[in-house]
C-alpha cells in the first residue's frame, strides 16, 4: 500500500525556472551554450555544490567569473529565483493528497541558494511532509544513500513510497532500496501512474 508520494521540483512543481534563468542571463549577454556550460555541464563543480561540499558563495563567485559578469553573486542568485513560478495544478494535487492522508515528499539534487530562495518566495516546503536534498545527504541521485534517507525519513517500508524521475538512471538507486518507481513522462501521465497503484488522486 502506497503511503508516501514523491514529487520532483525542477520541471514539475517549478516548471520554468531553468529556462527563465537562461533567458535572463541571455539579456546580460551570456549565450545559452555558455550558461549551460557553467550551470548545467560542469560536472565537478556542480556535483561538489549539490553534494554540499561547496558553499553558495564559492560556487556562484566561480560562475560569475566564468560568465565575466561585473555583478555580485547574490544578484545572480536573485535573478535565478525571480524566474521561478509554480505549477498550480501540481500544488493543488500535493495539497489534495495530504488532505487524503498521504505523505508528500521531495527527493532532489539541489543546492541551498535555490532551496532557501524558493522557500522564502513560495513557502513550498510547507506543502511537503518529507524533504531530502542532495546537499544535506552528501550524495546525488542515483546514489542509493539518498533513497535510504528518503525511506528513513518517511518511516515506512520502501515499497510504500512512490518515486518518479525523468532520468532513468536516477531510478536505479531507488529500485535497489525497494522503492516503487516510475519513469516521469509528464504530470498527467504521473497521475495515471499513481492511480495504477491504487492512489486516490
C-alpha positions in Angstrom: 0.0 0.0 0.0 1.4 3.4 -1.1 1.7 5.9 1.8 4.3 8.4 0.5 4.3 10.1 -2.9 7.4 11.9 -4.1 7.4 14.9 -6.4 10.2 16.5 -8.4 10.9 20.2 -8.1 12.5 21.4 -11.3 10.3 21.0 -14.3 7.3 19.7 -12.2 6.5 21.8 -9.1 8.5 24.7 -10.6 8.1 24.3 -14.4 10.0 27.2 -15.9 12.9 28.1 -13.6 15.9 27.0 -15.6 14.5 28.2 -18.9 13.8 31.6 -17.5 17.2 31.8 -15.9 18.9 31.1 -19.2 16.7 33.8 -20.8 17.5 36.3 -18.1 21.3 35.7 -18.5 20.9 36.0 -22.2 19.7 39.6 -21.7 23.1 40.1 -19.9 24.9 38.9 -23.0 25.6 35.3 -21.9 24.8 32.8 -24.7 22.7 29.8 -23.9 25.6 27.5 -24.6 27.7 29.4 -22.1 25.0 29.4 -19.5 24.6 25.6 -19.8 28.4 25.0 -19.8 28.7 26.6 -16.4 25.3 26.0 -14.8 24.4 22.5 -16.2 27.5 20.9 -17.7 30.3 21.5 -15.2 30.2 18.0 -13.6 32.9 18.6 -11.0 31.7 22.0 -9.8 28.0 21.1 -9.9 28.5 17.8 -8.2 30.5 19.2 -5.4 28.0 22.0 -4.9 24.9 19.8 -4.9 26.8 17.4 -2.6 27.1 20.1 0.0 30.9 20.2 -0.4 30.9 23.8 -1.7 29.4 27.0 -0.3 26.9 29.1 -2.2 29.5 31.9 -2.2 32.2 29.8 -3.7 30.1 28.3 -6.4 28.4 31.4 -7.5 31.5 33.5 -7.4 33.1 31.0 -9.7 30.0 31.1 -12.0 30.0 34.9 -12.2 33.7 34.9 -13.0 33.2 32.2 -15.8 30.5 34.4 -17.3 32.6 37.5 -16.9 29.8 39.4 -15.2 30.6 42.5 -13.2 27.9 41.8 -10.6 27.8 40.4 -7.1 27.0 36.7 -7.0 24.0 37.4 -4.8 22.4 39.4 -7.6 22.7 36.4 -10.0 21.1 34.1 -7.4 18.2 36.6 -7.1 17.9 36.7 -10.9 17.6 32.9 -10.8 14.9 32.8 -8.1 13.0 35.6 -9.8 12.5 33.4 -12.8 10.7 30.7 -10.9 6.9 30.2 -10.8 4.8 27.2 -9.6 2.6 24.8 -11.5 -0.7 25.4 -9.7 -2.1 22.0 -10.8 0.8 20.3 -9.1 0.4 22.4 -6.0 -3.3 21.6 -5.8 -2.6 17.9 -6.2 0.1 17.9 -3.5 -2.3 19.6 -1.1 -5.2 17.3 -2.0 -3.1 14.1 -1.4 -2.1 15.4 2.0 -5.7 16.0 2.9 -6.5 12.4 1.9 -3.9 11.1 4.3 -0.9 10.5 2.1 2.5 11.9 3.0 4.1 14.0 0.3 7.9 14.1 -0.3 10.7 15.8 -2.2 13.9 13.9 -3.2 16.0 16.4 -5.1 19.6 17.0 -6.4 19.8 20.6 -5.3 21.7 23.4 -3.6 21.0 25.7 -0.6 20.7 29.0 -2.5 17.9 27.7 -4.7 16.0 25.8 -2.0 16.2 28.7 0.5 15.4 31.3 -2.1 12.3 29.3 -3.3 11.2 28.7 0.2 11.4 32.4 1.0 9.4 33.2 -2.2 6.8 30.4 -2.2 6.9 28.6 1.2 6.8 25.4 -0.9 8.3 23.2 1.9 5.1 23.8 3.9 3.3 21.5 1.4 5.6 18.5 2.0 6.0 16.1 4.9 9.4 14.9 3.9 12.3 16.7 2.1 15.5 15.1 1.1 18.2 17.2 -0.6 21.5 16.0 -2.0 23.4 18.8 -0.3 22.2 17.6 3.1 22.8 13.9 2.4 26.2 14.4 0.7 25.4 12.4 -2.5 23.3 12.9 -5.6 20.7 10.7 -7.2 21.1 7.9 -8.2 23.2 7.0 -5.2 21.2 4.7 -3.1 22.1 6.6 0.1 19.8 9.4 -0.9 16.9 6.9 -1.2 17.8 5.2 2.0 17.5 8.6 3.6 14.1 9.1 2.0 12.9 5.8 3.3 14.2 6.5 6.8 12.6 10.0 6.9 9.3 8.6 5.6 9.2 6.0 8.4 7.5 3.5 6.1 8.6 0.4 4.1 10.4 1.5 0.9 7.8 -0.3 -1.2 5.2 2.1 0.2 7.0 5.0 -1.4 6.4 6.2 -5.0 9.3 7.9 -6.7 9.4 9.2 -10.3 12.1 10.8 -12.3 12.5 11.8 -16.0 16.1 10.4 -15.9 16.0 6.5 -16.0 19.4 6.4 -14.3 18.0 8.1 -11.3 15.6 5.3 -10.8 18.3 2.7 -10.2 19.2 3.6 -6.6 15.5 3.8 -5.7 14.8 0.4 -7.1 17.8 -1.1 -5.2 16.3 0.2 -2.0 12.9 -1.3 -2.9 11.0 1.9 -3.7 8.2 1.8 -6.2 9.4 3.7 -9.3 8.0 5.3 -12.4 9.7 7.0 -15.3 8.3 10.5 -15.3 6.8 11.4 -18.7 4.7 14.4 -17.8 2.4 15.3 -14.9 -0.8 13.9 -16.4 0.9 10.6 -17.0 2.2 10.6 -13.5 -1.3 11.0 -12.2 -2.3 7.9 -14.2 0.7 6.0 -12.8 -0.3 6.9 -9.3 -3.9 5.7 -10.0 -2.4 2.4 -11.3 -1.0 1.6 -7.8 -4.2 2.4 -6.1 -3.7 6.1 -5.1 -6.8 8.2 -4.9 -5.7 11.2 -6.9 
